[in-house]
Amino acid sequence: MQTAIAPRTLRVGTRDLELGSSQLGELRDATPHLGDSAALRARLDDEGYLLLRGLQDRDLVLEARRQMVQALREEGVADPAGGPLDARPAPSKGGQFRGGENRLTQCPAFRQVVESERIRRFMEGIYGAEALTFSFKWMRVVGPGDFTGAHYDVVYMGRGSMGVLTVWTPFGDLGYEHGTLAVVPGSHRLPGFQRVRDTYGRMDVDRDRVSGWFADDPLDITGRYGGRWATTEFRAGDVLVFGMHMMHMSLANTSAEFRLTADTRWQRAGDPVDERWIGKQPKGHYAWHSEPEKLVSMDAKRREWGV
Ligand SMILES: O=C(O)CCC(=O)C(=O)O
């Protein structure tokens, strides 16, 4: 007798979707192709992402988590109770974006993970050339209830190489309930997304001062332009790699813990580099939110673009 598998409903952004439905599936594992750069490049060109299990040293990733949890506890952000890897918010503390230089990104094990020899060798295999990583690191402490809206990375870092790849690194084991990342495989090349690529995909948040997320509702994307969302659960050591025109967002964090993840960027060393994200003190987004009254809403922009 076959046992029925109970459907699993996941909160993606603002919408509940059933895993295994036509709207949401599982990411495909590219780990069996490790060591075969041509196969990895072909998969990346085709699907727009690579899910790599155990690419990073799991013990080092967990050590980075331990160091960051300790820092968050010393800052009064994380609850001091529990084991050294437990990342529950302290009373009344929410999530925090911790990009750039700060106590979390300065944790020695954090740096060792995001700039490891393993990830560098992997990138150099993909590019077939020397690779560099932006000095700015996007570290996120995502609080219960929070999520990231759907977007392309190119609107934040599109002034240099178009071959920039994002490496999304979970610092810990992440169940769906922690708010894992979801992508629309193929959205970088599907014909249905062409107008989105030609309008939103040419935007620059500092030049245009438009709010960066394209949508909070995943079906506002796939219902209009096609494709299907995909996500998975992660173990410490896994990474998800994708390009700058991959539509992605996160599931909502429905757990009682912080989700600790970083997104870091790599590119060919010989390509032009977006000057906002490199050097000893990267200047980052210098205009985007500097005059809030000048910020244009994404809804207004989408109406103008007709998307
Ligand atoms: O982790 C998240 O919530 C968002 C990450 C992201 O947008 C990215 O990796 O580009």
The ligand as an SDF file (V2000), in Angstrom:
LIG
                    3D

 10  9  0  0  0  0  0  0  0  0999 V2000
   18.6760   36.1760    1.5410 O   0  0  0  0  0  0  0  0  0  0  0  0
   17.8070   36.9180    1.1530 C   0  0  0  0  0  0  0  0  0  0  0  0
   16.7660   37.1020    1.7760 O   0  0  0  0  0  0  0  0  0  0  0  0
   17.9760   37.6890   -0.1170 C   0  0  0  0  0  0  0  0  0  0  0  0
   19.2330   37.3350   -0.8410 C   0  0  0  0  0  0  0  0  0  0  0  0
   19.3460   37.9700   -2.1580 C   0  0  0  0  0  0  0  0  0  0  0  0
   18.5220   38.7370   -2.5890 O   0  0  0  0  0  0  0  0  0  0  0  0
   20.5030   37.6520   -2.9690 C   0  0  0  0  0  0  0  0  0  0  0  0
   21.2200   36.7110   -2.6500 O   0  0  0  0  0  0  0  0  0  0  0  0
   20.7180   38.3460   -3.9850 O   0  0  0  0  0  0  0  0  0  0  0  0
  1  2  2  0
  2  3  1  0
  2  4  1  0
  4  5  1  0
  5  6  1  0
  6  7  2  0
  6  8  1  0
  8  9  2  0
  8 10  1  0
M  END
$$$$
